Amino acid sequence: MPKIVDHDARRREIAATVARLIAEQMLENVTIQGIARACGYSPGMVLHYYANKEQLLLSALGWCESQHRARIEKQVAGRRGVQALYHRLLAALPTDATIAREWHISMQFWSHLPGSPAIAEYYNNRHWESFSAGIEDLELGTALNELQTGLDLEWTMRSLTTLVTGIGVSALYNAGQYPAATQRRMLKQAIEPLARVALED
C-alpha cells in the first residue's frame, strides 16, 4: 500500500527548517542544497514544494507569520476593544527568545525589500492585515466607550504600529535595556492615556 504523504505538513516542515537555517546561518548563506540536507530530502524534493530559492526563503517569512498569528489568537482570545488591541500589539513584541528569533529572521529580509517585489508584497500584506485588525479593535473600543473622544483611529494605530516596530528593533539590538517588562511598560504607557480603562496583562 503506497505511503500517504501529508503535503501541507511537509511544506510546513521545510518552511520551519528554512527559518531555522536563516536564524543560524544568516539569509545570504542559506542554499537549496543546505535546506535539502537539513530536511533529509533531495534538492529535487524540496523544489517540488517550492519552485525556486526565492520561494524557499519566503517560506520562512510565512512560517514566522503563522507563529505570530497563533500567538495573537491565544493572547486576544476572550478580549475585545482596547484590551484586545493591547494584547494584539504585545504579541508582536520580542518579549522572549522565541519571538526575538522570529524578529531576527524577518529583519534579514528588510534589506532585500527594494529589489524583491515578492518580499515587498509580503510586508505590505502583513502590515495591512495587522493594521486593519487594530483599527477594528479601536472601533469597538470607541463603541464600548473605552477610548477618549475625538481620536483619529487611523493615526492612532499608525503611531502604535510604529512604536512596536521601534521597540522591537531596539530590543533586538540592545536586549539588556529592553527586557520584557520594559517593552510591556512602554506599550502600556502609549495606550493608557488614550483609554478610559486600565490595561490587563
C-alpha positions in Angstrom: 0.0 0.0 0.0 1.5 3.4 -1.0 2.6 5.7 1.8 0.2 8.6 2.3 2.1 11.9 2.4 0.7 15.0 4.1 2.0 17.6 1.6 0.9 20.6 3.7 2.7 19.2 6.7 5.8 18.7 4.6 5.7 22.2 3.3 5.4 23.5 6.9 8.4 21.3 7.9 10.5 22.7 5.1 9.5 26.3 5.9 10.4 25.8 9.6 13.7 24.4 8.6 14.4 27.4 6.3 13.6 29.7 9.2 15.9 27.8 11.5 18.8 28.0 9.0 18.3 31.7 8.4 18.4 32.3 12.1 21.6 30.2 12.5 23.5 31.0 9.3 22.1 34.3 8.0 20.0 34.7 4.9 22.8 35.1 2.4 24.4 31.8 3.5 21.3 29.6 3.1 21.3 27.4 0.0 18.9 24.9 -1.6 21.4 22.2 -1.0 21.7 23.1 2.6 18.0 23.2 3.1 17.6 19.8 1.5 20.4 18.4 3.6 18.8 19.8 6.8 15.4 18.4 5.9 16.8 15.0 4.9 15.4 15.3 1.4 17.0 15.7 -2.1 17.1 19.2 -3.6 14.6 17.9 -6.2 12.2 17.0 -3.4 12.5 20.4 -1.8 11.9 22.1 -5.2 8.8 20.0 -5.6 7.2 22.0 -2.8 8.8 25.4 -3.5 9.6 26.3 -7.1 12.8 28.2 -6.6 15.2 29.6 -3.9 13.2 32.9 -3.5 10.0 30.9 -2.7 12.0 28.7 -0.3 13.4 31.8 1.5 10.0 33.5 1.6 8.5 30.3 3.2 10.5 31.3 6.3 8.5 34.6 6.5 5.3 32.6 6.1 6.4 30.4 9.0 7.1 33.4 11.2 3.7 34.8 10.3 2.0 31.6 11.2 3.7 31.6 14.6 2.7 35.3 15.1 -0.9 34.6 14.2 -1.2 31.7 16.6 0.2 33.8 19.3 -2.3 36.6 18.6 -5.2 34.2 18.6 -4.1 32.9 22.0 -3.5 36.3 23.6 -6.5 38.0 22.2 -9.0 35.2 22.9 -11.8 36.4 25.1 -10.7 40.0 24.9 -12.1 42.9 22.8 -11.7 46.5 22.2 -8.8 48.2 24.0 -7.7 45.0 25.8 -7.6 43.1 22.5 -5.6 45.9 20.9 -3.0 45.9 23.7 -2.6 42.1 23.6 -2.5 42.1 19.8 0.4 44.5 19.8 2.1 42.8 22.8 2.1 39.5 20.8 4.3 41.2 18.2 7.0 42.4 20.7 10.2 40.3 21.2 9.5 39.6 24.9 11.1 36.2 24.8 13.8 34.3 22.9 11.3 32.6 20.6 9.8 35.9 19.4 13.2 37.6 19.2 14.3 34.8 16.9 11.3 35.5 14.6 12.3 39.1 14.5 15.9 38.2 13.7 14.7 36.1 10.8 12.2 38.7 9.5 14.6 41.6 9.7 17.1 39.9 7.5 14.7 40.4 4.6 14.3 44.1 5.1 17.4 45.0 3.2 16.1 43.0 0.2 12.8 44.9 0.1 13.7 47.3 -2.8 14.9 44.5 -5.1 12.2 41.9 -4.5 8.5 42.6 -5.3 7.6 39.3 -3.6 9.1 40.4 -0.3 7.7 43.9 -0.6 4.2 42.4 -1.2 4.5 40.1 1.8 5.3 43.0 4.1 2.6 45.2 2.6 0.0 42.5 3.1 1.2 41.7 6.6 1.1 45.4 7.6 -2.4 45.9 6.1 -3.8 42.8 7.9 -2.3 43.9 11.3 -3.3 47.5 10.8 -6.9 46.6 9.9 -7.3 44.3 12.8 -6.0 47.0 15.1 -8.4 49.5 13.6 -11.3 47.1 14.3 -10.2 46.9 18.0 -10.1 50.7 18.2 -13.5 51.0 16.6 -15.0 48.5 19.1 -13.2 50.3 21.9 -14.9 53.5 20.8 -18.3 51.9 20.6 -17.7 50.5 24.2 -16.8 53.9 25.4 -13.3 52.7 26.3 -11.4 55.4 24.5 -11.1 59.1 24.8 -13.4 61.0 22.5 -12.1 62.6 19.3 -9.3 60.2 18.5 -8.2 59.8 14.9 -8.2 56.0 14.9 -6.1 55.6 11.8 -3.4 58.0 13.1 -3.5 56.3 16.5 -3.0 52.8 15.0 -0.2 54.1 12.8 1.6 55.6 15.8 1.2 52.4 17.8 2.4 50.3 15.0 5.5 52.4 14.5 6.1 52.3 18.3 6.0 48.5 18.3 8.5 48.4 15.4 10.8 50.7 17.2 10.6 48.8 20.5 11.2 45.5 18.7 14.3 46.7 16.8 15.7 48.3 19.9 15.1 45.2 22.0 16.8 43.0 19.4 19.9 45.1 19.3 20.0 46.1 23.0 18.2 43.4 24.9 19.6 44.3 28.2 18.0 47.8 28.1 14.7 46.4 26.8 13.6 43.4 28.8 10.1 42.1 28.5 8.8 44.2 31.4 10.2 47.4 29.8 8.6 46.5 26.5 5.2 46.0 28.1 5.5 49.2 30.1 6.3 51.3 27.0 3.4 49.8 25.1 1.0 50.4 28.1 2.2 54.0 28.5 1.4 54.6 24.9 -2.2 53.2 25.1 -3.4 54.0 28.6 -3.6 57.8 28.0 -5.9 57.1 25.2 -8.2 54.8 27.2 -10.8 55.1 29.9 -9.9 51.6 31.2 -6.9 50.0 32.8 -5.0 47.5 30.7 -4.7 44.0 32.0 -1.7 41.7 31.5 
